[in-house]
Each structure stands twice: as structure tokens, then as C-alpha cells.
């Protein structure tokens, strides 16, 4: 497939107030300083435990209002990018990138973890993402010339995470970055033949498992 170069989008934060919903779910409005209220935030995470903070546990108990807004966002903002029905990640992946730490335990391509190669990644921070607290990504597959994807609240990135290697650097900024991300496949490119399973929860990469269909 043709690799999609990273592309920055903006969205209406009044209509899709993800920061407010995430803050309420985490019971903490000062998202940029979660590291100051977290045990062991200075112990650098690895791939096996980068989803194990107290904030992850709280986020994954989030209620239906978030998912109603999330699905409206997929329908009204994301799907028009493709111009057709889409298959999308049912539960987005939550990330916390503490000061002096990582948000994701290793640089990788998503296909390293058996993801569908037709997936397109969407990454939406609910705090400012900049310098070493953001994602770093290569410009071409195999080039490893990593550059940061920077953005503010009300913006999100689209990129080909299955093909372009990406990851985090140790966060030397004074701010924790909080974000969530999800994967989308144009329905015309969807196939569940030889579908793998997600690395943490072992959910099968199929509609009704990891994915839902938005027509």
C-alpha cells in the first residue's frame, strides 16, 4: 500500500471535549502534572507495563458518554477522511507519558504486534504534545530519521503506524503528555483472514472483537 505521510487535523473541542471527559474520569484536571501524583513515575516503563498506571485503570472504566462522543467523532470527523465506511478500534488505547519517562515502552511498527497492515493510526493528545513528550516517527519505512509530531489540544495526527517506525523518547519536558489513539481501516480494505490478536488483551483483530464497523 501507499504509505500515508503524517497529517495534522483540527477538531471542535466544544463538540468533542475529550480533555474534560478524560480529566473527569481520571479525577484530576491537572493532566500535565500527573507524574507528581503518581507512585513510581520515575521507573522507566517497558512494553510489558506501559499500560499499567493508576490512570490507565481509571480510564478503561470510562462510561458511555465518552463512547458516544468517540463514535460521533469517528462518524463525523474521521470517516469523511476516507469517503467510505470504516472499521475502527472499538476501545481506544490510552497513553500517559510522564516527565522523565516513556509513554510507550519501545520503538516499533504496529505490524510487529500482528496488526492489520491496512490500518491507519489516529493519535489525539488531550494535553500539549511537544519536544520529548510526544511521538517521534520516521519519514520513510526503514529510514529511522525520527522527528516529533507536535500538536495542541484540539488537534490530532493521522499516520501509518504499521509501516512507519515510531515511539517515545525520555520526556525531559516538565509536562506529562496524556493522549489516546485508535486505528481505522477503510472498509474496502478490511479483511479478517489470518487475523491476529492484540498484544495485551489478546482480543482478535476482527469486527466484533477489536473493531467495530461504522457505515
HELIX and SHEET records of a PDB file:
HELIX    1   1 UNK A   18  UNK A   26  1                                   9    
HELIX    2   2 UNK A   31  UNK A   37  5                                   7    
HELIX    3   3 UNK A   47  UNK A   49  5                                   3    
HELIX    4   4 UNK A   54  UNK A   59  1                                   6    
HELIX    5   5 UNK A   64  UNK A   73  1                                  10    
HELIX    6   6 UNK A   74  UNK A   78  3                                   5    
HELIX    7   7 UNK A   79  UNK A   82  1                                   4    
HELIX    8   8 UNK A  110  UNK A  113  5                                   4    
HELIX    9   9 UNK A  131  UNK A  133  5                                   3    
HELIX   10  10 UNK A  187  UNK A  189  5                                   3    
SHEET    1   A 6 UNK A   7  UNK A  10  0                                        
SHEET    2   A 6 UNK A 155  UNK A 159 -1                                        
SHEET    3   A 6 UNK A 120  UNK A 125 -1                                        
SHEET    4   A 6 UNK A 177  UNK A 186 -1                                        
SHEET    5   A 6 UNK A  86  UNK A  89 -1                                        
SHEET    6   A 6 UNK A 211  UNK A 214 -1                                        
SHEET    1   B 5 UNK A   7  UNK A  10  0                                        
SHEET    2   B 5 UNK A 155  UNK A 159 -1                                        
SHEET    3   B 5 UNK A 120  UNK A 125 -1                                        
SHEET    4   B 5 UNK A 177  UNK A 186 -1                                        
SHEET    5   B 5 UNK A  93  UNK A  97 -1                                        
SHEET    1   C 3 UNK A 147  UNK A 149  0                                        
SHEET    2   C 3 UNK A 135  UNK A 137 -1                                        
SHEET    3   C 3 UNK A 166  UNK A 167 -1                                        
END                                                                             
